Amino acid sequence: MNLPNALTYSHTLLEDCVYPGATVVDATVGNGHDTLFLAQLVGPTGHVIGFDVQAVALAHTQTQLTLTGQQSRVSLHHVGHEHVAEYLAPDQTVAAAIFNLGYLPGSDKTKITHAPTTLTAVKALLPHLPRGGRVILVVYAGHPGGAAEAQAVHQFCADLPQKTYQVLQYGFINQVHTPPYLLAIERR
Ligand SMILES: C[S@@+](CC[C@H](N)C(=O)[O-])C[C@H]1O[C@@H](n2cnc3c(N)ncnc32)[C@H](O)[C@@H]1O
């Protein structure tokens, strides 16, 4: 079997820490691949809180959730993930959050994620992680603006205190194009 790419591996890392009944966050819903995957993992008693700034993408995901009978476990918000703190109670546990950075393929390539808002959201989520909880970022550095965001996110993660968090980097290093790589922050 081939080594999994960053996207595939992000789902493996989610599977490990998301349990039935959990609350989780999809910070970049897009067409909903991660949202639907998370909805399956949390099951009928769990909750997926999703964010995206593109209404068309959210509408597409909402349709997929309805078709699969999972709409009651997912709340989609047409607002930037930098507002995530407003959607969580102060003592709310979030088992996992996923960020799939960059732009939505097949959509407006100027609607990209940016370091300041990405990091605002990550910082807001970290205090909600239980031990073993994870914030996972799939990082794309190849598009305009992507390298700057990747650099800032990488630096933030590298500076996290080892006593409280361990951070994994995963990705291929010998591909001709710039493949996405993964950063996973786990609360110890
Ligand atoms: C790579 S795509 C996500 C793909 C998605 N996970 C899927 O399964 O299709 C990145 C998404 O981030 C969204 N985005 C950009 N800035 C955002 C922000 N501040 N908050 C939430 N979403 C944002 C874009 O609209 C885009 O849909």
The ligand as a Gaussian input file, in Angstrom:
#p B3LYP/6-31G(d) Opt

LIG

0 1
 C       -9.235000      24.036000       0.663000
 S      -10.854000      24.658000       0.840000
 C      -11.651000      23.562000       1.970000
 C      -12.040000      22.242000       1.355000
 C      -13.042000      21.484000       2.177000
 N      -12.493000      20.957000       3.386000
 C      -13.714000      20.387000       1.361000
 O      -13.823000      19.249000       1.819000
 O      -14.142000      20.675000       0.243000
 C      -10.636000      26.105000       1.866000
 C      -11.936000      26.751000       2.261000
 O      -11.678000      27.740000       3.244000
 C      -12.636000      28.741000       3.085000
 N      -12.228000      29.939000       3.837000
 C      -11.429000      30.960000       3.471000
 N      -11.294000      31.837000       4.486000
 C      -12.036000      31.360000       5.524000
 C      -12.303000      31.813000       6.852000
 N      -11.775000      32.935000       7.326000
 N      -13.125000      31.059000       7.617000
 C      -13.675000      29.908000       7.149000
 N      -13.453000      29.435000       5.909000
 C      -12.639000      30.152000       5.104000
 C      -12.760000      28.919000       1.591000
 O      -13.960000      29.544000       1.245000
 C      -12.675000      27.457000       1.121000
 O      -13.944000      26.896000       0.949000

